[in-house]
Amino acid sequence: MRRILLLFVICFSFSALSCFYGGNRTALLWTDRPEFALYGEYFNAAQDQYKIETRYFDSLAQKLVEGGEYADIVAGRWLKSSSTRALFRPLDSYLGESSIPKSAFYPKLLAMGNIDGKQYLLPVSFNAPALIFAREKGELLSNPFTVGFEEMKKLGKDFNVERGGVYTRMGFSPAWDDNFLYITADLFNVSFREASPLAWDSSALDRAMSFVYDWTHEVNTDIQAEEDFTFKYFYTPPEKLVLSERVFFSYMKSDDLFTLAEERRNNLDFRWIAERNTIPLTEGSIYLGIPKKGKSKKAAAAFIRWFFKPDTQRLLLEYSRDNRMLETTFGIGGGFSALRVATEQIYPQFYPGLLGHMPPEDFLSPANILPRNWTNLKERIILPYLNDRARHASRDEIRPLERRISDWLRLNR
Protein backbone atom coordinates (compact mmCIF):
# COMPACT_ATOMS: atom_id res chain seq x y z
CA MET A 1 0.00 0.00 0.00
CA ARG A 2 2.92 2.39 0.64
CA ARG A 3 3.98 1.78 -2.97
CA ILE A 4 0.49 2.64 -4.19
CA LEU A 5 0.34 5.81 -2.12
CA LEU A 6 3.72 6.90 -3.46
CA LEU A 7 2.47 6.36 -7.00
CA PHE A 8 -0.67 8.26 -6.05
CA VAL A 9 1.34 11.31 -5.01
CA ILE A 10 3.29 11.20 -8.28
CA CYS A 11 0.12 10.81 -10.32
CA PHE A 12 -1.66 13.57 -8.41
CA SER A 13 1.18 15.95 -9.11
CA PHE A 14 0.97 15.09 -12.80
CA SER A 15 -2.81 15.50 -12.74
CA ALA A 16 -2.53 19.03 -11.42
CA LEU A 17 -0.72 20.00 -14.64
CA SER A 18 -3.79 19.09 -16.65
CA CYS A 19 -5.91 21.86 -15.16
CA PHE A 20 -5.32 24.05 -18.20
CA TYR A 21 -7.88 21.97 -20.04
CA GLY A 22 -10.49 23.52 -17.72
CA GLY A 23 -14.25 23.61 -18.02
CA ASN A 24 -16.04 20.60 -19.33
CA ARG A 25 -12.87 18.89 -20.52
CA THR A 26 -11.42 18.16 -17.07
CA ALA A 27 -13.36 16.15 -14.50
CA LEU A 28 -12.47 16.12 -10.81
CA LEU A 29 -12.65 12.62 -9.31
CA TRP A 30 -12.85 12.13 -5.53
CA THR A 31 -12.05 8.70 -4.10
CA ASP A 32 -10.94 6.75 -1.05
CA ARG A 33 -9.18 4.16 -3.23
CA PRO A 34 -5.63 5.20 -4.29
CA GLU A 35 -5.86 3.04 -7.43
CA PHE A 36 -8.22 5.54 -9.02
CA ALA A 37 -5.40 8.05 -9.39
CA LEU A 38 -3.69 5.53 -11.65
CA TYR A 39 -6.92 4.78 -13.50
CA GLY A 40 -7.34 8.50 -14.11
CA GLU A 41 -3.83 8.84 -15.49
CA TYR A 42 -4.32 5.81 -17.72
CA PHE A 43 -7.49 7.41 -19.07
CA ASN A 44 -5.60 10.67 -19.67
CA ALA A 45 -2.94 8.81 -21.64
CA ALA A 46 -5.47 6.77 -23.63
CA GLN A 47 -7.12 9.78 -25.32
CA ASP A 48 -6.57 13.53 -25.66
CA GLN A 49 -10.10 14.93 -25.50
CA TYR A 50 -10.74 14.84 -21.74
CA LYS A 51 -8.73 14.76 -18.54
CA ILE A 52 -9.27 13.37 -15.04
CA GLU A 53 -7.85 15.04 -11.95
CA THR A 54 -7.94 12.83 -8.85
CA ARG A 55 -8.15 13.74 -5.16
CA TYR A 56 -7.92 11.24 -2.32
CA PHE A 57 -9.85 11.48 0.97
CA ASP A 58 -9.68 9.00 3.85
CA SER A 59 -13.24 9.91 4.89
CA LEU A 60 -14.85 10.35 1.49
CA ALA A 61 -18.48 10.19 2.67
CA GLN A 62 -17.81 12.83 5.32
CA LYS A 63 -16.14 15.08 2.74
CA LEU A 64 -19.20 14.79 0.52
CA VAL A 65 -21.70 15.86 3.16
CA GLU A 66 -19.56 18.76 4.34
CA GLY A 67 -20.19 20.57 1.04
CA GLY A 68 -18.36 23.66 -0.11
CA GLU A 69 -16.40 21.83 -2.79
CA TYR A 70 -17.83 19.53 -5.41
CA ALA A 71 -16.49 16.69 -7.51
CA ASP A 72 -17.57 15.56 -10.97
CA ILE A 73 -17.12 11.85 -10.19
CA VAL A 74 -17.02 10.04 -6.83
CA ALA A 75 -15.78 6.47 -6.35
CA GLY A 76 -15.58 4.89 -2.93
CA ARG A 77 -17.26 3.28 0.07
CA TRP A 78 -20.39 4.18 2.04
CA LEU A 79 -21.99 6.20 -0.76
CA LYS A 80 -25.38 4.51 -0.38
CA SER A 81 -26.27 6.00 3.04
CA SER A 82 -29.19 8.44 3.26
CA SER A 83 -26.89 11.43 3.81
CA THR A 84 -24.80 10.75 0.70
CA ARG A 85 -27.01 9.08 -1.91
CA ALA A 86 -29.18 12.20 -2.18
CA LEU A 87 -26.16 14.09 -3.52
CA PHE A 88 -25.97 12.11 -6.79
CA ARG A 89 -27.71 12.46 -10.13
CA PRO A 90 -29.33 9.44 -11.87
CA LEU A 91 -27.12 7.42 -14.21
CA ASP A 92 -29.86 5.64 -16.16
CA SER A 93 -28.81 7.39 -19.37
CA TYR A 94 -25.46 5.60 -19.14
CA LEU A 95 -27.10 2.18 -19.10
CA GLY A 96 -28.22 0.54 -22.31
CA GLU A 97 -27.07 -1.75 -25.06
CA SER A 98 -25.41 1.15 -26.90
CA SER A 99 -23.54 2.30 -23.79
CA ILE A 100 -23.06 0.14 -20.65
CA PRO A 101 -25.46 -2.83 -20.72
CA LYS A 102 -27.18 -3.51 -17.41
CA SER A 103 -26.46 -7.17 -18.03
CA ALA A 104 -22.72 -6.41 -17.79
CA PHE A 105 -23.02 -6.07 -14.01
CA TYR A 106 -23.76 -8.59 -11.28
CA PRO A 107 -27.52 -7.92 -10.88
CA LYS A 108 -27.64 -7.80 -7.08
CA LEU A 109 -24.73 -5.38 -6.93
CA LEU A 110 -26.34 -3.12 -9.52
CA ALA A 111 -29.65 -3.22 -7.63
CA MET A 112 -28.00 -1.81 -4.50
CA GLY A 113 -27.30 1.42 -6.40
CA ASN A 114 -30.90 1.71 -7.57
CA ILE A 115 -33.06 3.99 -5.42
CA ASP A 116 -36.77 4.45 -6.09
CA GLY A 117 -36.40 2.99 -9.57
CA LYS A 118 -33.46 5.16 -10.63
CA GLN A 119 -29.82 4.10 -10.91
CA TYR A 120 -27.84 6.61 -8.83
CA LEU A 121 -24.70 4.54 -8.27
CA LEU A 122 -22.80 1.97 -10.34
CA PRO A 123 -20.94 -0.88 -8.60
CA VAL A 124 -17.18 -1.03 -9.09
CA SER A 125 -15.81 -3.84 -6.92
CA PHE A 126 -16.60 -6.21 -4.07
CA ASN A 127 -14.96 -8.74 -1.76
CA ALA A 128 -16.10 -12.05 -0.33
CA PRO A 129 -15.21 -14.01 2.85
CA ALA A 130 -13.19 -17.21 2.53
CA LEU A 131 -11.67 -19.97 4.61
CA ILE A 132 -8.12 -20.93 3.67
CA PHE A 133 -6.45 -24.30 4.29
CA ALA A 134 -3.46 -26.32 3.11
CA ARG A 135 -3.87 -27.38 -0.51
CA GLU A 136 -3.47 -31.11 0.18
CA LYS A 137 -6.56 -31.04 2.41
CA GLY A 138 -8.85 -29.92 -0.42
CA GLU A 139 -10.03 -33.47 -1.06
CA LEU A 140 -11.57 -33.56 2.43
CA LEU A 141 -14.12 -30.88 1.55
CA SER A 142 -17.38 -31.82 -0.13
CA ASN A 143 -17.79 -28.78 -2.41
CA PRO A 144 -15.24 -27.14 -4.73
CA PHE A 145 -16.71 -23.65 -4.25
CA THR A 146 -18.16 -23.16 -0.77
CA VAL A 147 -18.01 -24.41 2.80
CA GLY A 148 -20.72 -24.17 5.45
CA PHE A 149 -20.80 -24.14 9.23
CA GLU A 150 -21.53 -27.83 9.81
CA GLU A 151 -18.64 -28.94 7.61
CA MET A 152 -16.32 -26.46 9.34
CA LYS A 153 -17.33 -27.93 12.70
CA LYS A 154 -16.87 -31.55 11.61
CA LEU A 155 -13.50 -31.10 9.90
CA GLY A 156 -12.30 -28.88 12.73
CA LYS A 157 -13.20 -31.42 15.40
CA ASP A 158 -11.63 -34.30 13.45
CA PHE A 159 -8.43 -32.27 13.11
CA ASN A 160 -8.13 -31.45 16.81
CA VAL A 161 -5.33 -32.96 18.89
CA GLU A 162 -5.74 -32.60 22.66
CA ARG A 163 -3.71 -34.14 25.45
CA GLY A 164 -4.34 -33.58 29.13
CA GLY A 165 -6.67 -30.70 28.47
CA VAL A 166 -4.16 -28.90 26.23
CA TYR A 167 -4.65 -28.56 22.47
CA THR A 168 -1.62 -28.81 20.19
CA ARG A 169 -3.77 -28.67 17.05
CA MET A 170 -7.16 -27.01 16.69
CA GLY A 171 -9.18 -27.13 13.50
CA PHE A 172 -11.07 -23.88 13.79
CA SER A 173 -12.75 -21.54 16.23
CA PRO A 174 -15.33 -18.93 15.19
CA ALA A 175 -14.02 -16.76 18.03
CA TRP A 176 -10.54 -16.44 16.50
CA ASP A 177 -11.61 -13.53 14.31
CA ASP A 178 -14.29 -11.00 15.18
CA ASN A 179 -14.96 -10.48 11.48
CA PHE A 180 -15.90 -14.15 11.20
CA LEU A 181 -18.37 -13.58 14.03
CA TYR A 182 -19.85 -10.75 11.98
CA ILE A 183 -20.09 -13.01 8.92
CA THR A 184 -21.90 -15.56 11.09
CA ALA A 185 -24.37 -12.92 12.25
CA ASP A 186 -24.88 -11.92 8.63
CA LEU A 187 -25.64 -15.49 7.58
CA PHE A 188 -28.16 -15.76 10.44
CA ASN A 189 -29.98 -12.77 8.88
CA VAL A 190 -29.20 -10.35 11.69
CA SER A 191 -29.37 -7.73 8.93
CA PHE A 192 -27.51 -4.75 10.34
CA ARG A 193 -28.74 -1.72 8.37
CA GLU A 194 -28.96 2.03 8.41
CA ALA A 195 -31.58 3.52 10.73
CA SER A 196 -31.13 6.07 13.53
CA PRO A 197 -28.34 5.13 13.36
CA LEU A 198 -28.65 1.33 13.17
CA ALA A 199 -31.27 -1.42 13.11
CA TRP A 200 -30.99 -5.20 13.31
CA ASP A 201 -32.94 -8.36 14.14
CA SER A 202 -32.27 -8.93 17.85
CA SER A 203 -33.62 -12.49 17.94
CA ALA A 204 -31.48 -13.47 14.94
CA LEU A 205 -28.44 -11.94 16.65
CA ASP A 206 -29.13 -13.97 19.78
CA ARG A 207 -29.50 -17.17 17.73
CA ALA A 208 -26.25 -16.49 15.87
CA MET A 209 -24.19 -15.88 19.00
CA SER A 210 -25.75 -18.82 20.84
CA PHE A 211 -24.76 -20.96 17.86
CA VAL A 212 -21.16 -19.71 18.13
CA TYR A 213 -21.10 -20.34 21.90
CA ASP A 214 -22.38 -23.90 21.41
CA TRP A 215 -19.87 -24.46 18.58
CA THR A 216 -16.98 -23.63 20.92
CA HIS A 217 -18.21 -25.96 23.65
CA GLU A 218 -19.15 -28.83 21.35
CA VAL A 219 -15.93 -28.83 19.30
CA ASN A 220 -13.14 -27.17 21.32
CA THR A 221 -14.11 -27.88 24.95
CA ASP A 222 -14.66 -24.26 26.03
CA ILE A 223 -13.58 -20.69 25.43
CA GLN A 224 -10.67 -21.01 27.86
CA ALA A 225 -9.18 -23.87 25.83
CA GLU A 226 -9.50 -21.78 22.68
CA GLU A 227 -7.89 -18.76 24.32
CA ASP A 228 -5.01 -20.85 25.70
CA PHE A 229 -4.37 -22.24 22.22
CA THR A 230 -4.55 -18.77 20.70
CA PHE A 231 -2.12 -17.32 23.26
CA LYS A 232 0.38 -20.11 22.63
CA TYR A 233 0.35 -20.31 18.85
CA PHE A 234 -1.17 -17.20 17.25
CA TYR A 235 2.06 -15.25 16.91
CA THR A 236 2.29 -16.01 13.18
CA PRO A 237 0.00 -14.97 10.29
CA PRO A 238 -3.09 -17.07 9.49
CA GLU A 239 -1.63 -18.60 6.34
CA LYS A 240 1.43 -19.83 8.25
CA LEU A 241 -0.74 -21.45 10.91
CA VAL A 242 -2.56 -23.31 8.13
CA LEU A 243 0.57 -24.36 6.25
CA SER A 244 2.27 -25.55 9.46
CA GLU A 245 -0.84 -27.67 10.19
CA ARG A 246 -1.36 -25.99 13.53
CA VAL A 247 -4.93 -25.20 12.43
CA PHE A 248 -7.12 -26.55 9.64
CA PHE A 249 -8.92 -23.33 8.64
CA SER A 250 -8.24 -19.61 8.86
CA TYR A 251 -10.62 -16.82 7.93
CA MET A 252 -9.53 -14.36 5.23
CA LYS A 253 -11.19 -11.81 2.93
CA SER A 254 -10.62 -12.16 -0.80
CA ASP A 255 -8.54 -8.97 -1.04
CA ASP A 256 -6.21 -10.22 1.69
CA LEU A 257 -6.00 -13.69 0.17
CA PHE A 258 -5.04 -12.50 -3.31
CA THR A 259 -2.39 -10.10 -2.07
CA LEU A 260 -0.51 -12.80 -0.18
CA ALA A 261 2.97 -13.53 -1.49
CA GLU A 262 2.67 -15.91 -4.42
CA GLU A 263 4.86 -18.58 -2.83
CA ARG A 264 2.46 -18.76 0.12
CA ARG A 265 -0.72 -18.61 -1.94
CA ASN A 266 0.47 -21.45 -4.19
CA ASN A 267 0.35 -23.84 -1.22
CA LEU A 268 -3.11 -22.78 -0.11
CA ASP A 269 -6.61 -23.71 -1.12
CA PHE A 270 -9.81 -21.93 -0.13
CA ARG A 271 -13.59 -22.03 -0.13
CA TRP A 272 -16.13 -19.20 0.05
CA ILE A 273 -18.11 -19.14 3.28
CA ALA A 274 -21.76 -19.84 2.50
CA GLU A 275 -24.99 -20.95 4.10
CA ARG A 276 -28.28 -21.65 2.30
CA ASN A 277 -26.75 -20.72 -1.07
CA THR A 278 -25.66 -17.31 0.23
CA ILE A 279 -22.17 -15.78 0.24
CA PRO A 280 -22.35 -12.56 2.28
CA LEU A 281 -20.19 -9.95 0.56
CA THR A 282 -18.09 -7.90 2.94
CA GLU A 283 -19.20 -4.34 3.60
CA GLY A 284 -17.45 -1.46 1.92
CA SER A 285 -18.03 -2.41 -1.70
CA ILE A 286 -16.90 0.37 -4.02
CA TYR A 287 -19.54 2.33 -5.95
CA LEU A 288 -19.28 5.21 -8.41
CA GLY A 289 -21.58 8.18 -8.86
CA ILE A 290 -21.86 11.65 -10.38
CA PRO A 291 -22.71 14.44 -7.90
CA LYS A 292 -25.57 16.74 -8.83
CA LYS A 293 -23.37 19.82 -8.52
CA GLY A 294 -20.59 18.51 -10.75
CA LYS A 295 -19.84 20.71 -13.76
CA SER A 296 -17.73 18.62 -16.15
CA LYS A 297 -20.47 16.31 -17.33
CA LYS A 298 -18.93 15.36 -20.66
CA ALA A 299 -15.55 14.46 -19.19
CA ALA A 300 -17.22 12.50 -16.40
CA ALA A 301 -19.38 10.62 -18.91
CA ALA A 302 -16.35 9.80 -21.06
CA PHE A 303 -14.44 8.38 -18.09
CA ILE A 304 -17.35 6.28 -16.86
CA ARG A 305 -18.03 4.75 -20.28
CA TRP A 306 -14.31 4.03 -20.68
CA PHE A 307 -13.89 2.55 -17.20
CA PHE A 308 -16.84 0.16 -17.37
CA LYS A 309 -15.54 -1.77 -20.36
CA PRO A 310 -14.06 -5.24 -19.84
CA ASP A 311 -11.21 -4.43 -22.23
CA THR A 312 -10.34 -1.35 -20.17
CA GLN A 313 -10.29 -3.36 -16.96
CA ARG A 314 -8.05 -5.97 -18.61
CA LEU A 315 -5.60 -3.19 -19.54
CA LEU A 316 -5.72 -1.80 -16.00
CA LEU A 317 -4.96 -5.24 -14.56
CA GLU A 318 -2.09 -5.66 -17.02
CA TYR A 319 -0.72 -2.27 -16.05
CA SER A 320 -1.02 -3.16 -12.35
CA ARG A 321 0.71 -6.50 -12.90
CA ASP A 322 3.53 -4.98 -14.93
CA ASN A 323 4.13 -2.39 -12.20
CA ARG A 324 3.86 -5.02 -9.43
CA MET A 325 0.80 -3.35 -7.96
CA LEU A 326 -1.08 -6.64 -7.81
CA GLU A 327 1.27 -7.57 -4.97
CA THR A 328 -0.37 -4.95 -2.76
CA THR A 329 -3.86 -4.41 -4.12
CA PHE A 330 -6.38 -6.94 -5.43
CA GLY A 331 -8.08 -6.62 -8.79
CA ILE A 332 -9.99 -3.49 -9.74
CA GLY A 333 -10.61 -1.01 -6.94
CA GLY A 334 -9.29 -3.49 -4.38
CA GLY A 335 -11.67 -6.33 -5.17
CA PHE A 336 -13.50 -8.45 -7.71
CA SER A 337 -14.88 -6.38 -10.56
CA ALA A 338 -18.62 -5.71 -10.57
CA LEU A 339 -18.46 -6.46 -14.32
CA ARG A 340 -19.27 -10.15 -14.68
CA VAL A 341 -17.08 -10.74 -17.73
CA ALA A 342 -14.10 -9.09 -16.05
CA THR A 343 -14.35 -11.21 -12.89
CA GLU A 344 -15.33 -14.51 -14.50
CA GLN A 345 -13.15 -14.47 -17.62
CA ILE A 346 -10.35 -11.95 -17.10
CA TYR A 347 -9.45 -12.31 -13.42
CA PRO A 348 -8.41 -16.00 -13.68
CA GLN A 349 -5.74 -14.93 -16.19
CA PHE A 350 -4.15 -12.82 -13.47
CA TYR A 351 -5.13 -14.98 -10.49
CA PRO A 352 -4.87 -18.63 -11.59
CA GLY A 353 -6.06 -19.73 -8.14
CA LEU A 354 -9.55 -18.59 -9.11
CA LEU A 355 -9.84 -21.30 -11.77
CA GLY A 356 -12.50 -23.70 -10.53
CA HIS A 357 -13.15 -21.47 -7.51
CA MET A 358 -15.18 -18.60 -8.93
CA PRO A 359 -17.92 -17.57 -6.47
CA PRO A 360 -21.32 -18.65 -7.87
CA GLU A 361 -23.14 -15.56 -9.14
CA ASP A 362 -26.50 -16.49 -7.64
CA PHE A 363 -24.91 -16.85 -4.18
CA LEU A 364 -23.52 -13.31 -3.98
CA SER A 365 -25.39 -11.27 -1.38
CA PRO A 366 -24.38 -7.59 -1.01
CA ALA A 367 -24.36 -5.95 2.41
CA ASN A 368 -27.31 -3.78 3.41
CA ILE A 369 -27.17 0.00 3.18
CA LEU A 370 -25.21 1.09 6.25
CA PRO A 371 -24.59 4.48 7.88
CA ARG A 372 -21.64 6.47 6.54
CA ASN A 373 -19.90 6.19 9.94
CA TRP A 374 -20.21 2.39 9.80
CA THR A 375 -16.45 1.73 9.91
CA ASN A 376 -16.09 3.39 13.31
CA LEU A 377 -19.37 2.01 14.60
CA LYS A 378 -18.42 -1.52 13.64
CA GLU A 379 -14.88 -1.40 15.00
CA ARG A 380 -15.75 0.36 18.26
CA ILE A 381 -19.11 -1.20 19.09
CA ILE A 382 -20.36 -4.08 16.93
CA LEU A 383 -17.27 -6.29 16.86
CA PRO A 384 -16.47 -5.88 20.60
CA TYR A 385 -20.09 -6.80 21.38
CA LEU A 386 -19.93 -9.92 19.21
CA ASN A 387 -16.63 -10.86 20.86
CA ASP A 388 -18.20 -10.54 24.33
CA ARG A 389 -21.40 -12.31 23.37
CA ALA A 390 -19.56 -15.30 21.84
CA ARG A 391 -18.00 -15.91 25.26
CA HIS A 392 -21.21 -15.96 27.26
CA ALA A 393 -24.16 -18.34 27.22
CA SER A 394 -26.75 -15.57 27.46
CA ARG A 395 -27.00 -11.98 26.27
CA ASP A 396 -28.17 -11.06 29.79
CA GLU A 397 -24.62 -11.63 31.03
CA ILE A 398 -23.17 -8.70 29.06
CA ARG A 399 -23.94 -5.04 28.42
CA PRO A 400 -26.72 -4.68 25.80
CA LEU A 401 -25.79 -3.63 22.29
CA GLU A 402 -28.41 -0.87 22.30
CA ARG A 403 -26.84 0.71 25.38
CA ARG A 404 -23.35 0.49 23.91
CA ILE A 405 -24.47 2.27 20.75
CA SER A 406 -26.34 5.04 22.57
CA ASP A 407 -23.41 5.68 24.91
CA TRP A 408 -20.96 5.80 21.99
CA LEU A 409 -23.14 8.21 20.05
CA ARG A 410 -23.48 10.50 23.06
CA LEU A 411 -19.72 10.68 23.43
CA ASN A 412 -18.99 11.07 19.72
CA ARG A 413 -21.38 13.76 18.54
HELIX and SHEET records of a PDB file:
HELIX    1   1 ARG A    2  ALA A   16  1                                  15    
HELIX    2   2 LEU A   17  TYR A   21  5                                   5    
HELIX    3   3 GLY A   23  ARG A   25  5                                   3    
HELIX    4   4 GLU A   35  ALA A   46  1                                  12    
HELIX    5   5 LEU A   60  GLU A   66  1                                   7    
HELIX    6   6 SER A   82  ARG A   85  1                                   4    
HELIX    7   7 ASP A   92  TYR A   94  5                                   3    
HELIX    8   8 LYS A  102  ALA A  104  5                                   3    
HELIX    9   9 PRO A  107  MET A  112  1                                   6    
HELIX   10  10 ARG A  135  LEU A  140  5                                   6    
HELIX   11  11 PHE A  149  PHE A  159  1                                  11    
HELIX   12  12 PRO A  174  TRP A  176  5                                   3    
HELIX   13  13 ASP A  178  LEU A  187  1                                  10    
HELIX   14  14 SER A  202  VAL A  219  1                                  18    
HELIX   15  15 ILE A  223  TYR A  233  1                                  11    
HELIX   16  16 PRO A  238  LEU A  243  1                                   6    
HELIX   17  17 SER A  254  LEU A  257  1                                   4    
HELIX   18  18 GLU A  262  ARG A  265  1                                   4    
HELIX   19  19 LYS A  297  PHE A  307  1                                  11    
HELIX   20  20 PRO A  310  ASP A  322  1                                  13    
HELIX   21  21 MET A  325  GLU A  327  5                                   3    
HELIX   22  22 ARG A  340  VAL A  341  1                                   2    
HELIX   23  23 ALA A  342  ILE A  346  3                                   5    
HELIX   24  24 TYR A  347  PHE A  350  1                                   4    
HELIX   25  25 PRO A  352  LEU A  354  5                                   3    
HELIX   26  26 GLU A  361  PHE A  363  5                                   3    
HELIX   27  27 TRP A  374  LEU A  377  1                                   4    
HELIX   28  28 LYS A  378  ILE A  382  3                                   5    
HELIX   29  29 LEU A  383  ARG A  389  1                                   7    
HELIX   30  30 ARG A  395  GLU A  397  5                                   3    
HELIX   31  31 LEU A  401  LEU A  411  1                                  11    
SHEET    1   A 6 LYS A  51  TYR A  56  0                                        
SHEET    2   A 6 THR A  26  THR A  31  1                                        
SHEET    3   A 6 ILE A  73  GLY A  76  1                                        
SHEET    4   A 6 ILE A 286  GLY A 289 -1                                        
SHEET    5   A 6 LEU A 122  PHE A 126 -1                                        
SHEET    6   A 6 PHE A 336  SER A 337 -1                                        
SHEET    1   B 2 ASN A 114  ILE A 115  0                                        
SHEET    2   B 2 LYS A 118  GLN A 119 -1                                        
SHEET    1   C 4 THR A 146  VAL A 147  0                                        
SHEET    2   C 4 LEU A 268  ILE A 273  1                                        
SHEET    3   C 4 PRO A 129  ALA A 134 -1                                        
SHEET    4   C 4 SER A 250  LYS A 253 -1                                        
SHEET    1   D 2 VAL A 161  ARG A 163  0                                        
SHEET    2   D 2 VAL A 166  ARG A 169 -1                                        
SHEET    1   E 2 ARG A 193  GLU A 194  0                                        
SHEET    2   E 2 LEU A 198  ALA A 199 -1                                        
SHEET    1   F 2 ILE A 279  PRO A 280  0                                        
SHEET    2   F 2 LEU A 364  SER A 365  1                                        
END                                                                             
